[in-house]
Amino acid sequence: MLPSKYTFILETNGTLIDKELAKNLSEFSNIHVRISLKSPTPEKWEKITGTSEEGFFLQMEAMRHLKKFGVPFHPAIMYELFTEKREMEILISYLLEIDRNLPSQLEFEFLQILPPLKEKIRWGIREKLIKLRV
């Protein structure tokens, strides 16, 4: 068990947080859940993840469950995922449906690709192009 003087931050995309799990998490007094949103809209969810937009709504539902059971949480999203102003407006409207204070708790992450990763990405793209040419 984690000593109560520490706060445990559980980072998740939230898609597996149902009522039962939220209730179980509420038993811990020193937990905070950070929901890492994968998309600002249901439509973009499909483009980014290649899965049904249902995943977007599972993230929203997870936050509803956490709120219902009094589990501290906040959403986070990568700033680079927003390509249109309306996407921010759409996301804010979903967050407002859950809690009127939630938009002010939205944490923005910024993508930082480190040099070794940039090189791996370049080589990965080159390999794909070579395979396409064959």
Number of C-alpha atoms within 10 A of each C-alpha: 4 11 8 11 7 10 13 15 13 13 14 15 19 25 18 14 20 17 16 11 14 21 17 11 21 19 12 15 14 17 19 19 20 20 23 20 23 20 23 23 22 18 14 17 20 16 12 11 13 9 11 13 17 14 21 24 17 17 23 20 19 21 28 20 19 24 16 14 17 14 22 17 19 18 24 18 18 16 14 10 19 15 10 8 8 12 18 15 13 14 15 18 13 16 21 14 11 17 12 11 10 17 17 12 12 18 17 13 13 11 10 8 10 8 9 8 11 12 12 11 13 10 12 12 12 12 11 10 11 10 9 8 6 5
